[in-house]
Amino acid sequence: MAKITKLDDIVSLCKRRGFIFQSSEIYGGLASCYDYGPLGVELKNNVKKAWWKSVVQMRDDVVGLDCSILMHPMVWKSSGHADKFADLIAECKKCNTRTRVDHLQAAAEDKKTDKEIELTKQLLDSMGGSSAEQTSRRQSDIGGAIDFIRQHAEHVSIDAAQAKPHDLSNKICPNCGAVGAFTDPMPFNLMFETQMGANVDDSMTMYLRPETAQGIFANFRNVLDTARVKIPFGIAQIGKSFRNEVTTKAFIFRTREFEQAELEFFCEPGTDDKWFEHWKEARFNWYLNLGLKKENLRFREHDPDELAHYAKGCVDVEYKFPFGSGDWQELEGIANRTDFDLRQHQRGIRTLNKWYETNGDLAKIELSGEAEDYQSGPLSYFDDQQKKRYIPYVIEPSAGIDRSVLAFLVDAYDEEEVRGETRNLLRFHPTLAPIKVGIFPLVKKEGMPEIAVNIYNDLKKYFNCFYDEKGAVGRRYRRQDEAGTPFCITIDGQTLQDQTVTLRDRDSMDQIRISTDALKAHLRDKLDM
Ligand code: ATP
């Protein structure tokens, strides 16, 4: 089980060591937006590089893409985002705060539903421990765990949410505490709007993309015509997405601007189940191979009534975030999206004249029906061996980079007692560690700094290194432990005699002596670089 960590400890470590800062902090901060500092940007880049290596570089059947964030508004009409990408919200008439209806709590004394209590009990029980003290602590954790789960609950299908009656007369406003002072529930679209064009007359409403996937579908034909790909093949992309989330919180877990890594893998209908299983396994192993502990990772199959109407299957890779009482949350969704998206875009292309007729008013546009011969439409694929044309099915593994960064951070976070002192460290997998090697002269004299700088200049050609000559060497080790640096090299008196240095391992704190000539090969082997 993950060590129960307070989110505050992670937030404070991130700020103290320059991993992650609140955006616009000097102006009081901007809610739910974060900046990655010097260590954070290296960590995040390493997560992206590891994803790209595994999903694109190491495969013969996946190519990459980098689409623009702003796209033709019809893309969002065809994809369904313009009409359906919404949360159901209600506004408090007293303080005008809007809250997701599924996050509202009742004013009654017991605000948790029986089903929530039962499910949460099961969750806490599965975390083990049976002593009276553990049982009583778990009981008192139930309320907090339910709150955490509610705050992080996934978006609900707007159709399903609207179909359900909502009695808000007993619900409390989380901002001002007023009871039953809500407006009727209304859908709130999560897409950010902006204007394109300098002139009032010809400016047009655009949307910041809420996912990167649609840029891939819109470029399916371009890639097919230029990249000599044959089905089965995938198109992968990493990039920023934006959602005007009603509820944020929990640091970088749910933010309004975030980065996604998405793959659309196109395959022949009938082979989709096999590829779904393939990508489930590949993606799960990616997290494990980068060091996430197996007991903190699981699949959660979506119930049939949770599935989007076009999806044949969907599974989330979940991580047990060790906040509050420990809670499973989505890191990545893997879906069998069938041929829905390409067929929708074929309908969109047929609807383009309505876009001009309505002056681009998406609300007034109804997508044209599907052509009878849609299987041979502009986004179809011709299989020259089988001599047949069809719209491919799509398997979509869709991961959140920032959420993965948070999971890698909390999974790596550790505290231990060393000779009466607390050692804080991040046990990052070497691939993810922002700095791979710290290089220190023991003292600032006797030629040690010169030797250390030479080693630093040589090694930094291969991996991120950090040179530090200030303060006691023990403190320098601790600073690198906290940054998650796997190895430190110290140049000392013996180096001057026999050209060996001390190489210290972050996790075991073991030190070996190694000749300066053998350093590079040894580290490249250990770091797998
Ligand atoms: P959630 O319900 O948790 O918002 P979702 O099911 O809407 O997620 P998808 O649309 O499947 O998410 O997006 C794929 C991935 O993108 C998610 O698994 C998550 O890692 C990431 N993601 C989605 N929304 C956010 C957000 N607001 N902040 C950070 N990451 C996000």
Boltz pocket constraint, residues with backbone or C-beta under 6 A from the ligand:
constraints:
  - pocket:
      binder: B
      contacts: [[A, 152], [A, 153], [A, 154], [A, 155], [A, 210], [A, 211], [A, 243], [A, 245], [A, 252], [A, 253], [A, 254], [A, 255], [A, 256], [A, 257], [A, 258], [A, 259], [A, 260], [A, 330], [A, 331], [A, 332], [A, 333], [A, 398], [A, 399], [A, 400], [A, 401], [A, 402], [A, 403], [A, 404]]
      max_distance: 6.0
